[in-house]
Structures are given as C-alpha cells and as structure tokens.
Amino acid sequence: MISLSLADIAGIVGGRLHRTDGSPVVTGSVEFDSRELTPGGLFVALPGEKADGHDFAARAVQAGAAGVLAGRPVDAPAVLAPPLPPGQAHERSVALAGDRDGTGAAVLAALGKLARHVVTELASHGLTVVGVTGSSGKTSTKDLIAQLLEPLGPTVAPPGSFNNELGHPWTALRADETTRHLVLEMSARGPGHIAELAAIAPPRIGVVLNVGSAHVGEFGSREGIAQTKGELVEALPEDGLAVLNADDPLVAAMASRTRARVVRVGEHPGADVRAEDITLDENARASFRLVTAEGQAQVTLPLHGEHHVGNALAAAAVAFELGSTVSEVAARLSTVERRSARRMEVTTLPDGVTVLNDSYNANPESVRAALKTLASMSQGRRSWAVLGVMGELGADSVRAHDEIGRLAVRLNISRLVVVGDQAAAMHQGASHEGSWGEESVLVPDTEGAIALLRAELSPGDVVLVKASKVAGLWRVADALIEDRASGRDSSGTSNGKDGVA
C-alpha cells in the first residue's frame, strides 16, 4: 500500500481516531490475520466464527503494526469505522461468519473506501486494473493473466480465490507505487455485487469468461447470472477493453452493455483472438494455433484439460492490450504453471495411480470439463470419478446432478463414487443411464469414499476428486496421496516397500 497516516485513513474512510493523534504512518501491509503483519502495517479487526480480530488489536500493535482499522473501541491506536445503516450492515455481514452486531460490516465498508482511494491514486500514475469474472475458470484465468503480465512490469494478483468484499480490497491494497498491473477476480452472490467490487477498484480491462449454472439458486436463472456478470463491462471506461467469450452467447451479448472497445475470444470463427486445430496429448494437455489479426503462433499448454484453452485466450487478449506480441504470449503460455491449489492439481504416485484433485469447488460446467479431462487422461487405464454435491443450484439441483451421473456413463468412466445424500441424484442418473451395478456407488461421507478407494484402487488407476467446497472432498485426495506416497497398502497399513503402495 502507499504510505498513509492514521489521520489520512480516518479522513478517507470517514472514521474517527481512537487512542492516537493520527500521526503514525502505515508503511507495511494491510492484514486481517495478525500473524501476517509486517512492521508498520495496518491490522484490520474483523469478527470471525471462532475468534474476533478486535481481541488481537493490542497484540498486533505490540508486534509492530502502526495501527488498527476497527469497528469498535480497542486497546490500541485505531481508526474506528463509521457504523452502517442496518440494511447495508446485514448485506455485508453475509460475507463474514460471526458478524453479529454489524461491526465487521462497517470495517469491510471502510476497507473498500481505503482500497478505492489507493487504487485511484495509483491509477493516476499508470496502474492498470484488470477484472475477471465468470461462472467458472476465474481463478485459473486470473493466474494465467498474472503470469503473462509479470514480464511487462510488477503485477499484483490474489492468492487462490480472494474475490469477495474482503479479498477484493485486501488484494487491491497490496499494490504500491511500483505496481503496474492489478489483476482481480470478481465473484457475486447477487445482483449489484460485481458493480460494488468494480467501484472499489475501477477496472480498465474486464474479462467475462462464461455464464453457467453456478449460483443459479440465488440468481433464479442463467439470464439473471448474465445480468450480474455484465456489471463488469458496464463499469469499464470508454478507453477500456472488454474481453468477451465469443463461444458463450450470453457473454457475447454483453458487447452492447459497454462503452469500452470489445475483443472477442474463443473458437468461434468471428473471434478476434481464437484457437484453431486444438489437440490433446495423453495427459489432456492442449495444443492449439493462436490466431490473431497480428499473426499466429503455436501454443502447448502445460495445464491439464481442454477447458484451459478458453482461459488462455482470454489471458492472451489482456496481454496483447498491454503490449505483448503474439510470439511472446505463445511462448509464455507454453510455460505457465498452476498457481492455485486444488484446481486440476495432478499428482502421479509411486505405483502409477494418478490423482486429479479438482476439489476446490464445483458447478455443472466445471464438473463436465473435469470428467472430460478424466476420460482423456485414462485411455487404457481404469478411471474413477469421486464426486460430491454441487451447491447453490436451487430447483435445478436434482436435474443437474442426474445429468452429471449420466455423463459419467457416456464418457465410459469406469467407476463413479458419489459422496453424500445431497449428491445422490448423480448415482441415480448413472444407474438409469447405463444400468450400472457396482460401477456406481453412493457413500455417506468422505470417510466412506476413502475406505472404498483404499480397498479397491489398483496401481495405474486415474482418480478425479471434485465437489463444491462445502463437501470437503479434498480430504479424499489428500488421504490417497498420503497413503500411496507413504507406502500403505489398500487396507491403509504399511507394506514396508519404501514408498511403493
């Protein structure tokens, strides 16, 4: 963050000083985890499900923080955020477990004002803000954009999926006078949320990847989701750039909602940045010809899954806008790495078992993509799909889960393990589609899935693990990797063979 005194911060957020004359200057990081503070940092006191940050205020200052941004008086130099009206407080409190009195909501609002001030100041000195949204692929695309922009200048992007009212301003406040690019992932729980995030850190470039079924239970329809995702392109300035997926009609239609110049990406013949001649290797890694008006180049992605092609095209369009050439982008795309955990994280174990840990989150579109990747990677090998609930699908939930089960059959997946009663329609769909017997099984929880895999997994098998975050299916992937890497046999006991299960 740029250096600001506590008095400056109080003025920016409309707060009041507490136990300080306002002279201490924030020169370090802005953190809501006191363990991450750097000397001269600003501690953001937020209530949590298990602990309240206000209780750690004094300790944070003793550890070197310049002060605290708080929602109520604390035993430390602080800026106290102004309270919010009850309606606004309730809306923001949804993002914070444990915010029972609205103090956390007030702190979040103040944090957003501070981030807006800092980003506006930095934008006047050449900072470019890139916003990325979509029903799936946001995090992977954000990571790709950051890797393409880093050679062009200092770049800040969030770790993982810091994409809501807390993660968005927190990431923005990591930018300083040296930062040239700020890449932000933007999510929404309802209408107006992306517009609010765009107001905190106004983007000059906006990327909309797709409109799927994620959160359809909250938005009512895919058209409702599209309306909200399109808030990003509406926020762009006239001299900005909207990068739109030409292969998704709901996204392509957003061109009429923006003042900015539009670049279309995809496999569609009319796309400005497009992929042609896509092929997959034995590990489902895509190669394609990158085609633009300025030239063409061959790209070989080191990431697993054909769905990354669209993400790569979106990232390429951003890099072109900021000065990269076609050959530079193609070369960089061919050397990118997966930066965020539990997103098509591929681990091959000593006995040849391959685990595809894609357990961070799930919606119908991302599960379909993951199943296709599994099918591609398991040619000649036994394949396992360990799937759990896809959350927030509303009235479409049963149908969507049923369709995923049927798709597993059509893709010739060897075994389907459905975890939890909330996902039971997957098992039912698979059974009805293929008249499956033991090929599909419903287990009650992650422990049941782990026990089944320990008993029946064989060397050389390929296992996909995927569900919405609430299901916690990463425990299955973690257990498999720990078991087989440490040399336990199918019963979970050591076989004494130096790491070979």
Buried (B, 14 or more C-beta within 10 A) or exposed (E): BBEBBBBBBBBBBEBEBBBBEBEBBBBBBBBBBBEEBEEBBBBBBBBBEEEBBBEBBBBBBEBEBBBBBBBBEBBBBBBBBBBBEEEBBEBBBEBBEBBEEBBBBBBBBBBBBBBBBBBEBBBEEEBBBBBBBBBBBBBBBBBBBBBBBBEBBBBBBBEBBBBBBBBBBBBBBBBBEEBBBBBBBBBBBEBEBBBBBBEBBBBBBBBBBBBBBBBBBBBBEBEBBBBBBBBBBBBBEEEBBBBBBBBBEBBBEBBEBBEBBBBBBBBBEEBBBBBEEEEBEEBBBBBBBBBBEEEEBEBBBBBBBBBBBBBBBBBBBBBBBBEBBBBBBBBBBBEBEBBBEBBBBBBEBBBBBBBBBBBBBBBBBBBBBBBBBBBBBBEEBBBBBBBBBBBBBBEBBBBBBBBBBBBBBEBEBBBBBBBBEBBBBBBBBBBEBBEBEEBBBBBEBBEBBBBBBBEBBEBEBBBBBBBBBBBBBBBBBBBBBEBBBEBBBBEEEEBEEEEBB
